[in-house]
Each structure stands twice: as C-alpha cells, then as structure tokens.
C-alpha cells in the first residue's frame, strides 16, 4: 500500500481536549470525511463488501495516514413525521 513513511501516533484525547475547551498538546489531525474514490485510490484496492471488514480497513487507512480518529456513521435514526 502506498502509505506515507510515517510512524503514526494517533491520540483521540487531543480531540477530546478540544471538545472540552482545553488545549491539546498539538492540533488534532482530523478529516470530516474522505470520498470513497479517494480512499480507494490511496489504498489501491476497493473496500470489502463485508461491513465488519470494511470498518477494519477504514480504521487501518486513517491510522496509516496519521489521523487522530476514524469517522464513522450509523443507519440508526429516530422516526419523524
């Protein structure tokens, strides 16, 4: 995989500090989202159709790119009128 040659040091506590209005040791490295074609291009492989495996692949991608968290979503919702 063509990941950058870095030693990732993710730390979600940086993002938690920002949410709590504290100063983290450095600015958290986050991305609200990456388009799937971009992620596939970076990975040089499509994501697995299996949801559990896809979550692992996404976590690996964000870890290897050095992000401090992995975005996730759910289909859970509340009914509305």
C-alpha positions in Angstrom: 0.0 0.0 0.0 1.3 3.5 -0.8 1.0 5.0 2.7 3.4 7.7 3.7 6.5 6.6 5.5 5.5 7.9 9.0 5.2 6.4 12.4 1.5 7.2 13.2 0.8 8.3 16.8 -3.0 8.8 16.9 -4.4 10.1 20.1 -8.1 10.7 20.4 -7.5 12.6 23.7 -6.4 15.5 21.5 -9.9 15.7 20.0 -11.5 15.2 23.4 -9.4 18.1 24.8 -10.7 20.4 22.1 -14.3 19.4 22.7 -13.8 20.1 26.4 -12.3 23.5 25.5 -8.9 22.5 26.8 -5.6 23.0 24.8 -4.2 19.7 23.4 -0.5 19.1 23.0 -0.9 19.7 19.3 -3.7 20.5 16.9 -5.7 17.3 16.3 -5.3 15.8 12.8 -8.9 15.1 11.6 -10.8 14.9 8.4 -14.6 15.2 8.4 -14.8 12.8 5.6 -12.8 11.4 2.6 -14.7 10.5 -0.6 -14.7 6.8 -1.2 -13.0 7.1 -4.6 -10.1 9.0 -2.9 -9.8 6.3 -0.2 -9.8 3.5 -2.8 -7.1 5.4 -4.7 -5.0 5.8 -1.6 -5.4 2.1 -0.7 -5.1 1.0 -4.3 -7.8 -1.5 -3.5 -11.6 -1.5 -3.1 -13.2 -1.9 0.3 -14.5 -5.2 1.3 -18.3 -5.7 0.9 -18.4 -7.1 4.5 -19.3 -4.3 6.9 -17.0 -5.5 9.7 -14.0 -6.0 7.4 -14.7 -2.6 5.8 -14.6 -0.9 9.3 -11.2 -2.5 10.0 -10.0 -1.4 6.6 -11.2 2.2 7.2 -9.5 2.2 10.7 -6.3 1.0 9.1 -6.4 3.7 6.4 -7.0 6.5 8.9 -4.3 5.1 11.3 -1.7 4.8 8.5 -2.5 8.3 7.3 -1.9 9.6 10.8 -5.3 10.8 11.8 -6.3 11.1 15.4 -9.7 9.5 14.9 -11.7 7.4 12.5 -15.1 8.9 11.3 -18.0 6.5 11.5 -21.7 6.6 10.8 -24.7 4.5 11.6 -28.0 4.0 9.9 -29.7 4.3 13.3 -32.3 7.1 13.3 -35.4 8.3 15.1 -38.8 8.3 13.4 -40.2 11.6 12.3 -43.4 12.9 10.8 
